[in-house]
């Protein structure tokens, strides 16, 4: 506030308007998250009646108890964790290796390979040709159909390449070569330890992409024991009401619909928690990696 008093009138207006706009966007993004959490902790009757606005009404943990008692939730959760972990490891390993190779100016065909990667940002083979390739490789209904096709993306590779070129001086390579260090040893023992920031960025991107993936599991998987959490979440959200037929207890059906109305919010919260837990551990590396890797392309 002390510095704000000495700003010009135009600067004051800019900062005030900027703060108001960012605050409005922050509230627009934050409110749906607060509502989902509040609805997951409220009784279904109040959720259906629109009584839940900001804070929980009729606080209860029953929604989470019901969600955790569902076998499909545990199956989807463990499958999603497995695919995200393995997919992130493969993606980061391949991305960093390709980025390092393309960051070296003395690699033959460097510019040609870089151009081919850029083409993939604008054009793709399409769904049917991709499925035919996956089927010809006998990867349908396997984990590899989910983790291999998108292991290396042009965007992540370019960001990693830019980070390596701008953050790791060539003098390190020259010094290591004079000491008899091979390319592989230099990459493993020097480049990777100095690239923790961009590795954190690519790890988070890969984990989030795999965790939220819906289309690939729906297309390539047909065994329910291999399905991911988003697939089961979709089924629960679409089947969150029970239709009344002759001979059924109307009151019991109404109570079940109310419980399912709140339970689906509990499941949504459960799908968000793992990513929210992961982010604080890599936040400092994530910010640095994005800032350094996104400039001086």
ZADREN-246413 format. One record per residue (C-alpha): residue in one letter; x, y, z. Coordinates in Angstrom, 1 decimal. Example, Ala and Ser with C-alpha at 12.3 -4.5 7.8 and 13.67 -1.06 7.14 Angstrom:
2
('A', (12.3, -4.5, 7.8))
('S', (13.7, -1.1, 7.1))
***
This chain:
297
('X', (0.0, 0.0, 0.0))
('X', (2.9, 2.3, 0.7))
('X', (4.2, 2.0, -2.9))
('X', (0.6, 2.1, -4.3))
('X', (0.2, 5.7, -3.0))
('X', (3.1, 6.9, -5.2))
('X', (1.8, 5.4, -8.4))
('X', (0.3, 7.5, -11.2))
('X', (-3.4, 7.7, -11.6))
('X', (-3.4, 5.5, -14.7))
('X', (-1.3, 2.9, -12.9))
('X', (-3.7, 2.9, -10.0))
('X', (-6.7, 2.4, -12.2))
('X', (-4.9, -0.4, -14.0))
('X', (-4.1, -2.3, -10.8))
('X', (-7.5, -1.8, -9.4))
('X', (-9.3, -3.1, -12.5))
('X', (-6.8, -5.9, -12.9))
('X', (-7.4, -7.0, -9.2))
('X', (-11.2, -6.9, -9.6))
('X', (-11.1, -8.9, -12.9))
('X', (-8.8, -11.5, -11.4))
('X', (-10.9, -11.7, -8.2))
('X', (-14.1, -12.3, -10.3))
('X', (-12.4, -15.1, -12.3))
('X', (-11.0, -16.6, -9.0))
('X', (-14.5, -16.7, -7.5))
('X', (-16.0, -18.2, -10.7))
('X', (-13.4, -21.0, -10.6))
('X', (-13.5, -21.5, -6.8))
('X', (-17.3, -21.6, -6.2))
('X', (-18.1, -24.8, -8.2))
('X', (-15.4, -26.6, -6.2))
('X', (-16.8, -25.3, -2.9))
('X', (-20.3, -26.3, -3.9))
('X', (-19.3, -29.8, -4.9))
('X', (-17.5, -30.3, -1.5))
('X', (-20.5, -28.8, 0.4))
('X', (-23.0, -31.0, -1.5))
('X', (-20.9, -34.1, -0.8))
('X', (-21.1, -33.4, 2.9))
('X', (-24.9, -32.6, 2.9))
('X', (-27.9, -34.8, 3.1))
('X', (-29.5, -35.6, -0.3))
('X', (-32.8, -34.0, 0.6))
('X', (-31.2, -30.6, 0.9))
('X', (-29.2, -31.1, -2.2))
('X', (-32.2, -32.0, -4.3))
('X', (-34.2, -29.1, -2.9))
('X', (-31.5, -26.6, -3.7))
('X', (-30.8, -25.7, -0.1))
('X', (-27.0, -26.1, -0.5))
('X', (-25.5, -22.9, -1.8))
('X', (-22.2, -22.4, -0.1))
('X', (-21.9, -24.4, 3.2))
('X', (-23.0, -28.0, 3.9))
('X', (-26.6, -28.4, 5.1))
('X', (-27.4, -31.4, 7.2))
('X', (-23.7, -32.4, 7.6))
('X', (-23.1, -36.1, 7.1))
('X', (-20.3, -38.5, 6.2))
('X', (-22.7, -41.1, 4.9))
('X', (-22.2, -40.1, 1.2))
('X', (-18.5, -41.0, 1.4))
('X', (-19.3, -44.2, 3.3))
('X', (-21.6, -45.2, 0.5))
('X', (-19.1, -44.3, -2.2))
('X', (-16.3, -46.2, -0.5))
('X', (-18.5, -49.3, -0.1))
('X', (-18.9, -49.5, -3.9))
('X', (-16.5, -52.1, -5.4))
('X', (-16.3, -50.3, -8.8))
('X', (-14.9, -47.2, -7.1))
('X', (-12.0, -49.2, -5.7))
('X', (-11.4, -51.0, -9.1))
('X', (-11.4, -47.7, -11.0))
('X', (-9.2, -46.0, -8.4))
('X', (-6.5, -48.6, -8.4))
('X', (-6.6, -48.8, -12.2))
('X', (-6.3, -45.1, -12.6))
('X', (-3.4, -44.9, -10.1))
('X', (-1.6, -47.7, -12.0))
('X', (-2.1, -46.2, -15.4))
('X', (-1.2, -42.7, -14.2))
('X', (2.0, -43.8, -12.5))
('X', (3.2, -46.1, -15.3))
('X', (2.1, -43.6, -18.0))
('X', (3.8, -40.7, -16.3))
('X', (7.1, -42.6, -16.0))
('X', (7.0, -43.7, -19.6))
('X', (6.0, -40.2, -20.8))
('X', (8.6, -38.3, -18.8))
('X', (11.4, -40.8, -19.7))
('X', (10.7, -40.6, -23.4))
('X', (9.9, -36.8, -23.5))
('X', (13.2, -35.9, -21.7))
('X', (15.2, -38.2, -23.9))
('X', (13.8, -36.8, -27.1))
('X', (14.1, -33.2, -25.8))
('X', (17.7, -33.7, -24.9))
('X', (18.6, -35.2, -28.3))
('X', (16.8, -32.3, -30.1))
('X', (18.5, -29.7, -27.9))
('X', (21.9, -30.8, -29.3))
('X', (22.7, -28.9, -32.5))
('X', (25.1, -31.6, -33.7))
('X', (22.5, -34.4, -33.8))
('X', (21.9, -35.4, -37.5))
('X', (18.4, -34.6, -38.8))
('X', (17.6, -32.4, -35.8))
('X', (15.5, -29.9, -37.7))
('X', (13.7, -32.5, -39.7))
('X', (12.6, -34.4, -36.6))
('X', (11.6, -31.2, -34.9))
('X', (9.5, -30.3, -37.9))
('X', (7.7, -33.6, -37.8))
('X', (6.9, -33.1, -34.2))
('X', (5.5, -29.7, -34.9))
('X', (3.2, -31.2, -37.6))
('X', (1.6, -33.5, -35.0))
('X', (0.4, -30.3, -33.2))
('X', (-1.8, -29.4, -36.1))
('X', (-2.7, -32.7, -37.8))
('X', (-3.5, -36.2, -36.6))
('X', (-4.5, -39.5, -38.1))
('X', (-7.9, -39.5, -36.6))
('X', (-9.8, -41.9, -34.4))
('X', (-10.4, -44.8, -36.8))
('X', (-6.8, -45.0, -38.2))
('X', (-5.5, -44.8, -34.6))
('X', (-7.8, -47.6, -33.5))
('X', (-6.7, -49.7, -36.4))
('X', (-3.1, -49.2, -35.5))
('X', (-3.7, -50.1, -31.8))
('X', (-5.6, -53.2, -32.9))
('X', (-2.9, -54.3, -35.3))
('X', (-0.4, -54.1, -32.5))
('X', (-2.7, -56.3, -30.3))
('X', (-3.0, -53.6, -27.6))
('X', (-6.8, -53.4, -27.5))
('X', (-8.1, -54.1, -23.9))
('X', (-4.6, -53.6, -22.5))
('X', (-3.0, -50.9, -20.4))
('X', (-0.5, -50.1, -23.3))
('X', (-3.3, -48.7, -25.4))
('X', (-3.7, -46.0, -22.9))
('X', (-0.1, -45.1, -21.9))
('X', (1.9, -45.5, -25.2))
('X', (0.0, -43.6, -27.9))
('X', (0.2, -40.2, -26.1))
('X', (3.5, -40.8, -24.3))
('X', (5.3, -38.0, -26.1))
('X', (3.4, -34.8, -27.0))
('X', (4.9, -32.1, -29.1))
('X', (4.1, -29.4, -26.5))
('X', (5.8, -31.1, -23.5))
('X', (8.8, -32.0, -25.7))
('X', (9.2, -28.4, -26.9))
('X', (9.0, -27.0, -23.4))
('X', (11.5, -29.5, -22.1))
('X', (13.9, -28.9, -25.1))
('X', (13.7, -25.1, -24.5))
('X', (14.4, -25.6, -20.8))
('X', (17.5, -27.8, -21.5))
('X', (18.9, -25.3, -24.2))
('X', (18.4, -22.3, -21.9))
('X', (19.3, -23.7, -18.5))
('X', (22.2, -26.1, -19.1))
('X', (25.2, -24.4, -20.7))
('X', (27.2, -26.1, -23.4))
('X', (30.3, -25.6, -21.3))
('X', (29.2, -28.4, -19.1))
('X', (29.0, -30.8, -22.0))
('X', (32.4, -29.7, -23.3))
('X', (34.0, -30.2, -19.8))
('X', (32.4, -33.6, -19.4))
('X', (33.6, -34.7, -22.8))
('X', (37.1, -33.7, -21.9))
('X', (36.9, -35.9, -18.8))
('X', (35.8, -38.9, -20.9))
('X', (32.1, -38.7, -20.2))
('X', (29.9, -40.4, -22.7))
('X', (26.6, -38.9, -24.0))
('X', (24.5, -41.4, -21.9))
('X', (26.5, -40.7, -18.7))
('X', (26.2, -36.9, -19.3))
('X', (22.5, -37.2, -19.9))
('X', (21.8, -39.4, -16.8))
('X', (24.3, -37.8, -14.3))
('X', (24.2, -34.1, -15.3))
('X', (21.2, -33.2, -17.5))
('X', (18.5, -35.1, -15.6))
('X', (19.6, -33.8, -12.1))
('X', (19.7, -30.2, -13.4))
('X', (16.2, -30.7, -15.0))
('X', (14.1, -31.4, -11.9))
('X', (11.9, -28.4, -12.6))
('X', (10.9, -29.4, -16.1))
('X', (10.6, -33.1, -15.0))
('X', (8.1, -32.0, -12.4))
('X', (6.1, -30.0, -15.0))
('X', (6.0, -33.0, -17.4))
('X', (5.2, -35.4, -14.6))
('X', (2.2, -33.3, -13.4))
('X', (0.9, -32.9, -17.0))
('X', (1.2, -36.7, -17.7))
('X', (-0.4, -37.7, -14.4))
('X', (-3.3, -35.3, -14.9))
('X', (-3.8, -36.4, -18.5))
('X', (-3.9, -40.0, -17.6))
('X', (-6.0, -39.5, -14.5))
('X', (-8.7, -37.5, -16.4))
('X', (-8.5, -39.7, -19.5))
('X', (-12.0, -40.8, -20.6))
('X', (-12.1, -41.3, -24.3))
('X', (-9.2, -43.8, -24.5))
('X', (-10.4, -46.2, -21.8))
('X', (-13.9, -46.0, -23.3))
('X', (-12.7, -46.9, -26.8))
('X', (-9.9, -49.4, -26.1))
('X', (-11.0, -51.2, -22.9))
('X', (-13.9, -53.7, -22.7))
('X', (-13.0, -55.5, -19.5))
('X', (-14.7, -53.8, -16.5))
('X', (-11.8, -54.9, -14.2))
('X', (-9.5, -52.8, -16.3))
('X', (-11.7, -49.7, -16.4))
('X', (-10.6, -46.4, -15.0))
('X', (-12.3, -44.1, -12.4))
('X', (-13.8, -41.6, -15.0))
('X', (-15.6, -44.5, -16.7))
('X', (-17.3, -45.6, -13.5))
('X', (-17.9, -42.0, -12.5))
('X', (-19.8, -41.4, -15.8))
('X', (-21.9, -44.5, -15.2))
('X', (-22.8, -43.4, -11.7))
('X', (-23.7, -39.9, -12.8))
('X', (-25.9, -41.1, -15.6))
('X', (-27.6, -43.7, -13.4))
('X', (-28.0, -41.5, -10.3))
('X', (-31.8, -41.9, -10.2))
('X', (-33.9, -45.0, -9.7))
('X', (-37.1, -45.2, -11.7))
('X', (-40.3, -46.1, -9.9))
('X', (-42.1, -49.1, -11.1))
('X', (-45.2, -50.9, -9.8))
('X', (-44.9, -52.6, -6.5))
('X', (-42.0, -50.5, -5.3))
('X', (-41.9, -48.5, -2.1))
('X', (-42.1, -44.8, -3.2))
('X', (-40.7, -43.4, 0.1))
('X', (-37.7, -45.8, -0.1))
('X', (-37.0, -45.0, -3.7))
('X', (-37.2, -41.3, -2.9))
('X', (-34.7, -41.7, -0.1))
('X', (-32.3, -43.7, -2.3))
('X', (-32.5, -41.0, -5.0))
('X', (-31.6, -38.4, -2.4))
('X', (-28.6, -40.4, -1.2))
('X', (-27.4, -40.9, -4.7))
('X', (-27.7, -37.2, -5.5))
('X', (-25.2, -36.4, -2.7))
('X', (-23.1, -39.5, -3.2))
('X', (-22.2, -38.5, -6.8))
('X', (-20.7, -35.3, -5.4))
('X', (-18.7, -37.3, -2.9))
('X', (-17.3, -39.4, -5.8))
('X', (-16.4, -36.3, -7.7))
('X', (-14.4, -35.0, -4.7))
('X', (-12.7, -38.4, -4.3))
('X', (-11.5, -38.1, -7.9))
('X', (-10.0, -34.6, -7.3))
('X', (-8.2, -35.3, -4.1))
('X', (-5.2, -37.3, -5.5))
('X', (-4.2, -34.6, -7.9))
('X', (-4.7, -31.9, -5.2))
('X', (-2.4, -33.9, -2.9))
('X', (0.2, -34.3, -5.6))
('X', (0.4, -30.6, -6.6))
('X', (1.9, -29.1, -3.4))
('X', (4.9, -31.5, -3.5))
('X', (6.0, -30.3, -6.9))
('X', (4.6, -26.7, -6.9))
('X', (8.0, -25.0, -6.5))
('X', (9.5, -27.0, -9.4))
('X', (6.3, -26.6, -11.5))
('X', (6.4, -22.8, -11.4))
('X', (10.1, -22.6, -12.2))
('X', (9.8, -25.1, -15.0))
('X', (6.9, -23.4, -16.7))
('X', (8.6, -20.0, -16.5))
('X', (12.0, -21.1, -17.8))
('X', (10.6, -23.6, -20.4))
('X', (8.1, -21.2, -21.9))
('X', (10.5, -18.4, -23.0))
('X', (13.3, -18.1, -25.5))
('X', (12.0, -20.8, -27.8))
***
